[in-house]
Amino acid sequence: MRKNWQAVSSENSKQSLPELRPRILLVPDWLQWITGTIAKAIKAHNPDLEADIVPMGVVQMAIQKGWNPSEQFDVVHFLTTQATERAGASLLGKIPAATTMHHIHDEADLTHDLRGDAIMVSCSQWENDLLRRGVSGGKIVRVPYGVETRDFRPPSVRERETARKAWGLDPNEVAIGFVGKKGSDNFGRKGFDIFCAGILALREKGVRAVPMILGSGWQEDLQKNLGKEFRAVHQPFVPQQSVFYHAMDYYWVASRIEGGPVPLLEAMASGIPCLARPVGMVEDVLTNQLSDWVVRSDRPTEFADKTATWVESSRLRQEAARAARDRIVEAFDWSISAPKALALYQKAWDLFQGQKRADLAWRQPDVGRRESFLGSLDQVETMIRIPRSIRGVSRFREDSNMVNELFRVKNRQTASALALRLAIQYPEKAPHLLANILLNAWIRPSRMALGRWKQKILKNMFQK
């Protein structure tokens, strides 16, 4: 059994201690969102680490039940501001910690992002921002986001035809992709208004542009920006996200603030020509011959003009598709990006001011082992080291988070279908899930409708 670092005696510390594999606790917000994917990629592509992934809510619950992560792990990595804020109080200062600064949309968040012994950023934009704020460069480690290029790949002709048929796209429609959830649209940072205006500008050029949107909560924004009758494909959630890209023709990033965005990498890996504003990782990714893909203004017409050029030339479009795929494969496959996290954890260990347990084996990753992980990230095991007594309820809690999010943003049909699927997977939770459907898909909407009718009747009465 491995000894707790706190228990190393002065007598043993004088001796040569055995080198041990670093044990890393990865704390995302949810397993289903992007920080969960990042955590799974880090675990999958760092075989020299002993890593476990426990979402922030489960960490809190397990600690309340008596779990002590500092006895089981050497370094904790908080993958989001909320995770540092909610779970950090029990661990910061007790164990070497890495925090993550994806982007800044609220200055208050920065106080949590800077609390780690080491700080992860994804790109040069936010690394330079921290340096301008006076943060020591010695604490910052850049770990770019990545993508599994075996999963996200250009479709075959048949796969593309099947996908477009599934989403109701005819051969003459040009599908423009957008991926992101409304819940992440703090202060309008996703630029959905610019995206929609660009669609209208492309339509004015005679292109039958159709917005193809993956992510919950955008139905009201679609009506506001494009009108109720405008043709659009909107899917709040799909089980296999990579297939959604198979139907796209182009992908736009109209965001005002980003840490990645990861969907840009997914689209490019899928062989889709992309246009993006200079946010987050964009200028690290779209370099050299791809620099013309950067939209440096906030004018929607620039998206429309550049896309129209591709639409008019099949040769340029095919060259762009190949260049997009090649760029991601050469530099942003997870097998290249994820091993860079090792330097982050070693830095957190080295800079930690508390007592350390033993020497750790910080072996540098073998860049030639790109195929060391051959499975799907969905198969990566999580929540292995938490108490067995709460493991089952924790897994259900994480799986049901998506249902609650979809109901919250009024995607009731998709939420109900997912809840029914979970009722089959967790039969003991079926009554709870069915009650959730009844409340959120029927009772609350009916009460809201009655309230609107009441207000309308009263308004008419007073007008008379």
FILUM-188889 format. One line per field, with one value per residue (C-alpha): residue number from 1; x, y, z; residue in one letter. Coordinates in steps of 0.1 Angstrom, whole numbers. Example, Ala and Ser with C-alpha at 12.3 -4.5 7.8 and 13.67 -1.06 7.14 Angstrom:
% residues 2
resi	(1_2);
u	(123_137);
v	(-45_-11);
w	(78_71);
resn	(a_s);
% end
This chain:
% residues 464
resi	(1_2_3_4_5_6_7_8_9_10_11_12_13_14_15_16_17_18_19_20_21_22_23_24_25_26_27_28_29_30_31_32_33_34_35_36_37_38_39_40_41_42_43_44_45_46_47_48_49_50_51_52_53_54_55_56_57_58_59_60_61_62_63_64_65_66_67_68_69_70_71_72_73_74_75_76_77_78_79_80_81_82_83_84_85_86_87_88_89_90_91_92_93_94_95_96_97_98_99_100_101_102_103_104_105_106_107_108_109_110_111_112_113_114_115_116_117_118_119_120_121_122_123_124_125_126_127_128_129_130_131_132_133_134_135_136_137_138_139_140_141_142_143_144_145_146_147_148_149_150_151_152_153_154_155_156_157_158_159_160_161_162_163_164_165_166_167_168_169_170_171_172_173_174_175_176_177_178_179_180_181_182_183_184_185_186_187_188_189_190_191_192_193_194_195_196_197_198_199_200_201_202_203_204_205_206_207_208_209_210_211_212_213_214_215_216_217_218_219_220_221_222_223_224_225_226_227_228_229_230_231_232_233_234_235_236_237_238_239_240_241_242_243_244_245_246_247_248_249_250_251_252_253_254_255_256_257_258_259_260_261_262_263_264_265_266_267_268_269_270_271_272_273_274_275_276_277_278_279_280_281_282_283_284_285_286_287_288_289_290_291_292_293_294_295_296_297_298_299_300_301_302_303_304_305_306_307_308_309_310_311_312_313_314_315_316_317_318_319_320_321_322_323_324_325_326_327_328_329_330_331_332_333_334_335_336_337_338_339_340_341_342_343_344_345_346_347_348_349_350_351_352_353_354_355_356_357_358_359_360_361_362_363_364_365_366_367_368_369_370_371_372_373_374_375_376_377_378_379_380_381_382_383_384_385_386_387_388_389_390_391_392_393_394_395_396_397_398_399_400_401_402_403_404_405_406_407_408_409_410_411_412_413_414_415_416_417_418_419_420_421_422_423_424_425_426_427_428_429_430_431_432_433_434_435_436_437_438_439_440_441_442_443_444_445_446_447_448_449_450_451_452_453_454_455_456_457_458_459_460_461_462_463_464);
u	(0_13_21_5_30_20_32_68_91_123_141_127_131_169_168_163_125_110_97_60_36_18_-19_-41_-76_-93_-124_-146_-180_-200_-189_-211_-197_-164_-144_-154_-141_-108_-105_-111_-86_-59_-65_-66_-34_-12_-7_22_-3_-28_-58_-94_-122_-147_-171_-173_-207_-197_-164_-184_-208_-180_-161_-192_-194_-159_-138_-103_-89_-55_-48_-54_-40_-8_-22_-57_-67_-98_-109_-133_-138_-169_-150_-124_-150_-172_-147_-115_-122_-116_-84_-65_-34_-37_-26_-7_-34_-37_-65_-78_-84_-104_-114_-125_-161_-164_-134_-147_-140_-103_-98_-107_-87_-55_-56_-37_-1_0_-25_-36_-45_-54_-39_-15_-43_-51_-15_-6_-36_-24_11_-2_-20_12_8_42_49_65_30_14_14_-3_-23_-42_-75_-77_-99_-100_-94_-104_-139_-141_-132_-144_-174_-177_-201_-227_-222_-227_-258_-273_-266_-281_-312_-315_-315_-338_-312_-316_-286_-289_-290_-257_-255_-236_-226_-228_-222_-227_-253_-272_-262_-226_-237_-227_-230_-237_-202_-211_-220_-252_-266_-236_-239_-276_-269_-242_-268_-291_-263_-254_-290_-289_-261_-284_-270_-296_-279_-294_-282_-273_-272_-263_-269_-297_-316_-314_-350_-361_-329_-335_-370_-358_-329_-343_-380_-404_-407_-369_-356_-332_-319_-317_-308_-305_-286_-274_-258_-231_-219_-194_-221_-238_-207_-211_-240_-223_-208_-191_-185_-185_-171_-187_-179_-168_-150_-138_-113_-112_-136_-134_-161_-138_-113_-140_-153_-118_-110_-142_-129_-151_-139_-141_-143_-136_-131_-97_-108_-93_-72_-82_-50_-29_-49_-55_-19_1_-21_-51_-48_-73_-99_-97_-126_-110_-141_-175_-193_-215_-210_-174_-185_-210_-184_-157_-182_-197_-162_-160_-195_-187_-155_-155_-117_-111_-137_-119_-85_-99_-114_-81_-61_-85_-82_-44_-39_-58_-41_-6_-10_-43_-51_-56_-27_-5_-23_-32_3_13_-8_21_41_12_10_48_48_20_39_72_56_34_46_32_47_54_51_78_96_74_83_76_85_82_56_68_57_59_31_2_-18_-14_-51_-74_-108_-135_-133_-168_-152_-128_-136_-146_-153_-133_-118_-149_-167_-186_-217_-222_-209_-242_-262_-233_-234_-271_-268_-242_-263_-295_-277_-283_-320_-323_-303_-326_-357_-342_-337_-372_-361_-388_-392_-355_-353_-383_-368_-335_-353_-372_-339_-324_-355_-346_-310_-319_-352_-351_-351_-379_-406_-384_-377_-413_-423_-397_-412_-447_-437_-414_-431_-467_-475_-452_-459_-496_-493_-473_-498_-527_-507_-503_-540_-549_-527_-541_-577_-570_-552_-582_-606_-587_-583_-621);
v	(0_34_57_90_118_133_101_101_101_121_88_76_110_105_73_68_65_45_66_63_70_103_99_127_136_153_174_186_203_175_144_152_187_197_196_160_152_170_150_117_126_135_101_81_96_96_59_68_86_70_92_92_116_128_156_186_178_142_154_175_147_122_145_150_112_111_106_122_127_140_105_89_115_135_163_176_193_216_218_247_278_264_232_253_274_245_218_237_248_212_206_238_241_205_189_203_218_228_252_260_294_287_324_355_367_378_392_376_342_350_349_312_304_318_298_268_261_258_272_256_276_264_290_319_345_337_330_365_379_364_376_412_409_401_364_346_328_301_290_289_257_257_225_229_213_184_160_123_124_87_96_131_124_132_111_88_97_73_86_121_113_94_122_149_128_123_160_168_186_185_185_222_235_247_238_262_247_261_240_253_255_286_280_289_321_345_381_369_357_329_355_338_372_376_340_345_378_361_334_362_379_346_341_376_364_337_308_285_287_267_271_237_241_216_226_233_265_283_280_315_332_315_330_364_366_347_346_318_306_304_270_257_224_226_196_202_169_140_108_106_142_133_122_157_172_147_168_202_221_249_258_293_306_340_341_372_352_316_293_269_264_227_224_243_215_188_205_208_172_163_180_211_245_269_306_320_353_356_343_316_290_303_321_292_268_289_297_300_291_290_325_338_318_343_368_399_421_416_422_392_400_389_354_355_368_342_313_324_321_284_277_290_269_231_231_257_239_206_221_238_206_187_216_216_179_179_208_190_156_171_193_189_152_144_121_152_177_156_144_181_180_161_193_210_184_183_221_220_194_214_247_233_247_219_186_160_123_108_112_108_95_124_105_125_112_92_112_81_64_82_50_39_46_29_31_58_85_74_42_59_48_75_78_47_58_73_53_24_33_65_54_42_73_95_79_84_120_127_110_129_163_164_158_186_210_203_209_241_256_243_216_194_168_159_159_136_111_111_107_76_61_66_50_18_20_28_10_18_55_52_67_97_102_98_124_147_144_150_181_197_186_189_206_236_245_242_265_290_290_296_325_340_336_352_382_386_385_410_433_432_439_470_482_481);
w	(0_-9_21_26_20_54_71_58_88_91_92_60_43_46_27_-11_-15_-44_-73_-76_-105_-99_-88_-103_-94_-123_-113_-142_-138_-155_-173_-203_-210_-225_-193_-188_-223_-215_-183_-201_-228_-202_-185_-217_-232_-201_-193_-169_-146_-122_-128_-117_-128_-103_-111_-87_-73_-65_-49_-25_-17_-12_11_32_35_49_17_19_-16_-2_10_-24_-48_-53_-74_-80_-112_-112_-148_-145_-124_-108_-97_-80_-63_-51_-44_-38_-3_9_-11_-18_3_14_-19_-50_-72_-108_-118_-153_-169_-201_-207_-188_-191_-155_-136_-104_-119_-122_-84_-85_-116_-101_-69_-82_-76_-114_-140_-172_-203_-237_-260_-264_-261_-225_-216_-227_-209_-176_-182_-187_-154_-137_-132_-131_-163_-141_-130_-164_-186_-220_-227_-260_-264_-288_-307_-313_-350_-354_-343_-359_-395_-430_-439_-468_-496_-482_-446_-458_-478_-448_-424_-446_-452_-414_-408_-438_-459_-497_-520_-529_-493_-478_-441_-419_-385_-350_-319_-283_-256_-246_-210_-219_-237_-208_-220_-255_-259_-284_-310_-320_-333_-356_-368_-377_-394_-415_-425_-438_-456_-473_-483_-499_-521_-535_-514_-498_-464_-436_-400_-385_-348_-321_-285_-261_-256_-289_-301_-289_-303_-336_-338_-327_-352_-382_-377_-370_-406_-413_-423_-397_-383_-345_-323_-286_-281_-301_-287_-313_-319_-346_-370_-368_-386_-415_-428_-426_-455_-435_-399_-384_-351_-345_-308_-289_-262_-263_-246_-275_-291_-293_-319_-343_-339_-343_-375_-390_-382_-400_-431_-430_-442_-413_-406_-371_-353_-336_-302_-279_-298_-333_-342_-328_-350_-382_-390_-423_-453_-430_-417_-443_-425_-396_-397_-381_-380_-364_-397_-406_-443_-440_-431_-460_-485_-477_-476_-510_-525_-514_-526_-561_-564_-557_-561_-534_-512_-515_-508_-477_-465_-468_-452_-422_-416_-420_-396_-368_-374_-373_-342_-323_-320_-283_-285_-290_-268_-237_-228_-223_-190_-174_-173_-156_-128_-123_-120_-94_-75_-76_-66_-38_-4_18_29_2_5_-17_-50_-80_-114_-138_-170_-201_-225_-255_-285_-306_-287_-305_-308_-272_-266_-291_-275_-273_-247_-237_-225_-201_-165_-140_-103_-94_-61_-45_-18_-33_-12_-33_-66_-81_-71_-84_-118_-120_-109_-136_-163_-153_-154_-192_-186_-161_-184_-214_-193_-179_-214_-225_-249_-234_-261_-262_-224_-221_-246_-228_-194_-208_-220_-185_-170_-189_-178_-142_-135_-98_-107_-132_-109_-103_-140_-150_-123_-138_-173_-159_-140_-166_-198_-188_-155_-156_-193_-186_-156_-176_-205_-180_-166_-200_-208_-175_-182_-216_-203_-176_-201_-224_-195_-184_-220_-223);
resn	(m_r_k_n_w_q_a_v_s_s_e_n_s_k_q_s_l_p_e_l_r_p_r_i_l_l_v_p_d_w_l_q_w_i_t_g_t_i_a_k_a_i_k_a_h_n_p_d_l_e_a_d_i_v_p_m_g_v_v_q_m_a_i_q_k_g_w_n_p_s_e_q_f_d_v_v_h_f_l_t_t_q_a_t_e_r_a_g_a_s_l_l_g_k_i_p_a_a_t_t_m_h_h_i_h_d_e_a_d_l_t_h_d_l_r_g_d_a_i_m_v_s_c_s_q_w_e_n_d_l_l_r_r_g_v_s_g_g_k_i_v_r_v_p_y_g_v_e_t_r_d_f_r_p_p_s_v_r_e_r_e_t_a_r_k_a_w_g_l_d_p_n_e_v_a_i_g_f_v_g_k_k_g_s_d_n_f_g_r_k_g_f_d_i_f_c_a_g_i_l_a_l_r_e_k_g_v_r_a_v_p_m_i_l_g_s_g_w_q_e_d_l_q_k_n_l_g_k_e_f_r_a_v_h_q_p_f_v_p_q_q_s_v_f_y_h_a_m_d_y_y_w_v_a_s_r_i_e_g_g_p_v_p_l_l_e_a_m_a_s_g_i_p_c_l_a_r_p_v_g_m_v_e_d_v_l_t_n_q_l_s_d_w_v_v_r_s_d_r_p_t_e_f_a_d_k_t_a_t_w_v_e_s_s_r_l_r_q_e_a_a_r_a_a_r_d_r_i_v_e_a_f_d_w_s_i_s_a_p_k_a_l_a_l_y_q_k_a_w_d_l_f_q_g_q_k_r_a_d_l_a_w_r_q_p_d_v_g_r_r_e_s_f_l_g_s_l_d_q_v_e_t_m_i_r_i_p_r_s_i_r_g_v_s_r_f_r_e_d_s_n_m_v_n_e_l_f_r_v_k_n_r_q_t_a_s_a_l_a_l_r_l_a_i_q_y_p_e_k_a_p_h_l_l_a_n_i_l_l_n_a_w_i_r_p_s_r_m_a_l_g_r_w_k_q_k_i_l_k_n_m_f_q_k);
% end
